[in-house]
Amino acid sequence: MNTTPADYIKLHFIVFLFGFTAILGKLISLPSVEMVFYRTLFAAVGMAALIYFKKGSFAVSSAKDFWTLAGTGLIVALHWITFFASGKISNPSVSLVGFATCSFWAAIIEPLAKGKKIRPLEVGLGVAVLIGLALIFSFDFNYPLGLALGIASGLTAAVFSVINSKLVTRLSSYTITLYEMVAACLGIILFLPFYQFYFSAGSLQLSPTWQDWIYIALLGWVCSVYAYSQMVNLMLKLSVFFIQLALNLEPVYGIVFAILIFGKKEVMGWNFYAGTTIILAAVALYPVLKNRYGHQFNTPLQ
């Protein structure tokens, strides 16, 4: 399918929404696991209602697709838990920069999953992202675990994006989103007793404040029902690598929002911003290098 300017505008708007999720995660008083439980619950209910009123299809073509959706939903849950946990133990800026490694992972995972050769241009830009991360780590950095969890969220995001890019060729993006949100929610419900016993000191925090309900609704309906399903739909037109590279712009919005909302505690050292600049430069350079030198740099690695 041919891409249009509207597709790129929609992608950029989705990136804007995803960039705000880190702020919402910090504002919600619940721990990350309980928060993701409510997010996936709201998203599943909202997606089912949308499909029903739009007279869409709830059908899945095969048992294989059903179990693939179920497994992918668990990966999505793990992605959100690591992402929000990163922001909780560090700050939104750190979680967003760790997530920015998704393009590096996508550059390796997508061609392998689709039986194609790895392209040096994409790997090179992915390595630039890793250099930016190394610069962040090279000085006195107080949130190594937070950044590690952010990187884990980037890896899981690349994995489920590659899977969804194949599923969307035969299933509706709404159907994909519904089943993955249901699977993610059920997976967290099954995980809660283990989480309660080993990680949460024997108790669960399942009573959101009235402000939490507002933020959770935004996470579930705006950032999941709309943004997640539309991103899946764009995979019909745009490569997973390009989408993940564009998602590296999340830190731009997230860091600006975080500084405006949370103030001085979001201000980091110069190495953090230097590393972030390298990561974001990779996003800007990709379309330029591909258009100008694509015939040289896109020769697959043997």
C-alpha angles and dihedrals in degrees: 000000000000118000122233133197087255089063092056092045090051091048091051091050090050089051088052091053093046090050089059094053091078089058092048090049091054092047094051111088095212122097116257098262095050090044093053090047091059093041093054091043092053091044094050093049092044093048093048090051092049093051091047096050093042088049091236128158127274091184124116116205099225145003088250091058091046093056091042089055091047093051092045090052089058090052089051090052091050090048094054094043093052091043095051093038088055091054093045097054095038121009138280093266093059094046092050094050091049089050089054089077087078091096091057091051091045091052089060103032101044099058092042092050093048097043095250133129119262111255118226094217092060094042091048093054090045089054089051087058090053091050089054089052091048089054090052090052095043096082136038100316117171101194110059094142091047091052091045090055089047090053089050089054089052092052094049090046090056091048097052092041091057091048092048092049087063096041094051091064089071106018133056115258087233092054091048092050094047096052094042092050091048091048091047091050094047091046091055091047090055090046096050098084091051090045092048093051100042107025113022103050093253098304139089127213103221100147110091121196119241089260089052091055090056093049092045090051089053090049094047102040108025102029096035114024093040107023099037095046092046092049090053089050092052088059087078088068108023131051119252089239093055092048092048091047090052089049087062085078088073091092090059092061096032096051093046091048091045094052091047093048105032100029126198097002088069094055110105137188124282092258090061092056093041090054091045090052091055090050093050092044088061088059093052095044097052099078091039094052093041093052096043104034103015093121090057103037100037096064103123119250111251 
